[in-house]
Amino acid sequence: MDRIASGAMNQKIKVTAFVLLFLLIPSSAFLQPGMGMRRWRGEDQCSRASELNLSTEQRKNLDLMQRNYFREAQRLRLEIFTKKLELRELLTNSTVKVEIIRGKNSEIAELQSKQEEKAIEYLIKVRNLLSSEQLKTWCPDKEFPYFRQTMPGRRPTGPIPPE
């Protein structure tokens, strides 16, 4: 009987969690305009720099900046990925000292910080490229969709909670 009550309780928790998730996710689409989110009535549309009415010179400079940024960002992502694999190996080896693990984690944090700095530098360069009129309709967070995910407070960190 106790097992049946426990199963029913687990089922109720799962259904409640699903309903809350179903109700909260659509409503969060109205919290902040951005990629794929609806806008409130009367709110101005904003665009990526490449979607603005750019001059030939602006477009050429933007293309060059994008290529340079994405090449550097790709290199940093690869370095971070490699360091995370190394960290995983260190964590699963019982003979590795804690100081070495912490050092590897610091290397990853430093690379992630560089990655964020590169993103901000890119956005500043784009900002400097645009006219004051173009800046009024430019959305920096649309320049690369993953940028917003790197901003603090955007997603939970830490271990995955047990089921």
C-alpha positions as CSV (number, residue, x, y, z in Angstrom):
1,M,0.0,0.0,0.0
2,D,2.8,2.4,0.9
3,R,4.4,1.7,-2.5
4,I,1.2,2.6,-4.3
5,A,0.8,5.8,-2.3
6,S,4.4,6.7,-3.1
7,G,3.8,6.1,-6.8
8,A,0.7,8.2,-6.8
9,M,2.5,11.0,-5.1
10,N,5.3,10.9,-7.6
11,Q,2.8,10.9,-10.4
12,K,1.1,14.0,-8.9
13,I,4.4,15.8,-8.5
14,K,5.3,15.1,-12.2
15,V,1.8,16.3,-13.4
16,T,2.1,19.4,-11.2
17,A,5.6,20.2,-12.5
18,F,4.5,19.7,-16.1
19,V,1.5,22.0,-15.7
20,L,3.6,24.7,-14.0
21,L,6.2,24.4,-16.8
22,F,3.5,24.6,-19.4
23,L,2.1,27.8,-17.8
24,L,5.4,29.5,-17.1
25,I,7.3,29.0,-20.3
26,P,4.8,30.8,-22.6
27,S,4.4,33.7,-20.2
28,S,8.2,34.2,-20.1
29,A,8.1,35.0,-23.8
30,F,6.6,38.4,-22.9
31,L,9.3,39.3,-20.3
32,Q,12.0,40.4,-22.7
33,P,11.8,40.9,-26.4
34,G,14.4,39.0,-28.4
35,M,14.9,36.0,-30.8
36,G,11.5,34.4,-31.4
37,M,9.7,36.3,-28.7
38,R,6.5,38.3,-29.2
39,R,6.7,42.0,-28.8
40,W,4.3,44.2,-26.9
41,R,2.0,46.4,-28.9
42,G,3.7,49.7,-29.8
43,E,7.2,48.5,-29.1
44,D,9.7,49.4,-31.8
45,Q,11.2,46.7,-33.9
46,C,14.9,46.2,-33.6
47,S,17.3,44.3,-35.8
48,R,20.7,42.8,-36.2
49,A,23.3,45.2,-37.8
50,S,23.3,43.1,-41.0
51,E,19.5,43.7,-41.3
52,L,19.8,47.5,-41.1
53,N,20.0,49.7,-44.2
54,L,23.9,49.8,-44.3
55,S,26.0,51.6,-46.8
56,T,28.3,49.6,-49.0
57,E,31.3,50.6,-46.9
58,Q,29.5,49.8,-43.6
59,R,28.5,46.3,-45.0
60,K,32.1,45.6,-46.1
61,N,33.4,46.6,-42.7
62,L,30.7,44.6,-40.8
63,D,31.5,41.5,-42.9
64,L,35.2,41.8,-42.0
65,M,34.5,42.4,-38.3
66,Q,32.2,39.4,-38.3
67,R,34.7,37.1,-39.9
68,N,37.4,38.2,-37.5
69,Y,35.2,37.8,-34.5
70,F,33.8,34.4,-35.4
71,R,37.3,33.1,-36.2
72,E,38.6,34.2,-32.8
73,A,35.4,33.0,-31.0
74,Q,35.7,29.6,-32.6
75,R,39.3,29.3,-31.5
76,L,38.3,30.2,-27.9
77,R,35.4,27.7,-27.9
78,L,37.7,25.0,-29.1
79,E,40.2,25.8,-26.3
80,I,37.4,25.8,-23.7
81,F,36.1,22.5,-24.9
82,T,39.6,21.0,-24.8
83,K,40.2,22.3,-21.3
84,K,36.8,20.9,-20.1
85,L,37.8,17.5,-21.5
86,E,41.1,17.8,-19.6
87,L,39.2,18.8,-16.4
88,R,36.9,15.8,-16.8
89,E,39.9,13.5,-17.0
90,L,41.5,15.1,-13.9
91,L,38.2,14.8,-12.0
92,T,37.9,11.1,-12.7
93,N,41.5,10.3,-11.8
94,S,41.8,9.7,-8.0
95,T,45.5,10.3,-8.0
96,V,45.3,13.9,-9.3
97,K,45.8,16.6,-6.6
98,V,43.0,19.0,-5.9
99,E,45.3,22.0,-6.7
100,I,45.7,20.7,-10.3
101,I,42.0,20.4,-10.7
102,R,41.4,23.9,-9.4
103,G,44.2,25.2,-11.7
104,K,42.5,23.6,-14.7
105,N,39.2,25.2,-13.7
106,S,40.8,28.6,-13.4
107,E,42.2,28.2,-17.0
108,I,38.6,27.5,-18.2
109,A,37.3,30.5,-16.3
110,E,40.0,32.7,-17.8
111,L,39.2,31.5,-21.3
112,Q,35.4,32.1,-20.8
113,S,36.2,35.6,-19.6
114,K,38.2,36.2,-22.7
115,Q,35.3,34.9,-24.8
116,E,32.9,37.4,-23.2
117,E,35.4,40.2,-23.6
118,K,35.7,39.4,-27.3
119,A,31.9,39.5,-27.6
120,I,31.7,42.9,-26.0
121,E,34.6,44.2,-28.1
122,Y,32.8,43.0,-31.2
123,L,29.6,44.8,-30.1
124,I,31.5,48.0,-29.5
125,K,33.0,47.8,-32.9
126,V,29.6,47.3,-34.5
127,R,28.2,50.2,-32.4
128,N,31.0,52.4,-33.7
129,L,30.2,51.4,-37.3
130,L,26.5,52.4,-37.1
131,S,25.0,55.9,-37.4
132,S,23.0,57.4,-34.6
133,E,19.8,56.6,-36.6
134,Q,20.8,53.0,-37.1
135,L,21.6,52.6,-33.4
136,K,18.0,53.4,-32.6
137,T,16.9,50.2,-34.3
138,W,19.9,48.0,-33.5
139,C,19.5,45.1,-31.0
140,P,23.0,44.0,-29.8
141,D,21.6,40.9,-28.3
142,K,20.5,39.7,-31.7
143,E,24.0,39.8,-33.1
144,F,24.6,36.3,-32.0
145,P,21.8,34.3,-30.3
146,Y,24.2,32.7,-27.8
147,F,25.5,36.0,-26.5
148,R,22.5,36.4,-24.2
149,Q,23.1,32.9,-22.8
150,T,26.5,34.0,-21.7
151,M,25.2,36.9,-19.7
152,P,25.1,36.3,-15.9
153,G,21.8,35.1,-14.4
154,R,20.5,33.7,-17.6
155,R,20.5,30.0,-16.7
156,P,21.1,27.9,-13.7
157,T,24.6,26.6,-13.0
158,G,25.7,23.8,-10.8
159,P,24.8,20.2,-10.6
160,I,21.7,18.8,-12.1
161,P,19.1,18.2,-9.4
162,P,18.2,14.5,-8.8
163,E,15.0,13.2,-10.2
